[in-house]
């Protein structure tokens, strides 16, 4: 659309887009599939799992090979020029 510099109204474009993705008659679907629970369960490759409200309000503490990793949902990144530590994950 940007290449041809034309504007297509969303409610005309969306059915065409949806049909290419395999969805037919998108405006006749009776309701949206919404998230009904804020509880989220993360499963790890080692078989363990952690459950928390998503996004977590507090930090999650994960145990990895005897070390505790602090998982913060909204990390800013590491500050300074010191070497990488386990807490930086």
Secondary structure, DSSP 4 states (H G I P E B T S, - for coil): -TTTT----HHHHHHHHHHHTT---GGG--S-------EEEEE-TTS-EEEEESS-SS-EEEEETTEEEEE-TT-----SSPPP-GGG-
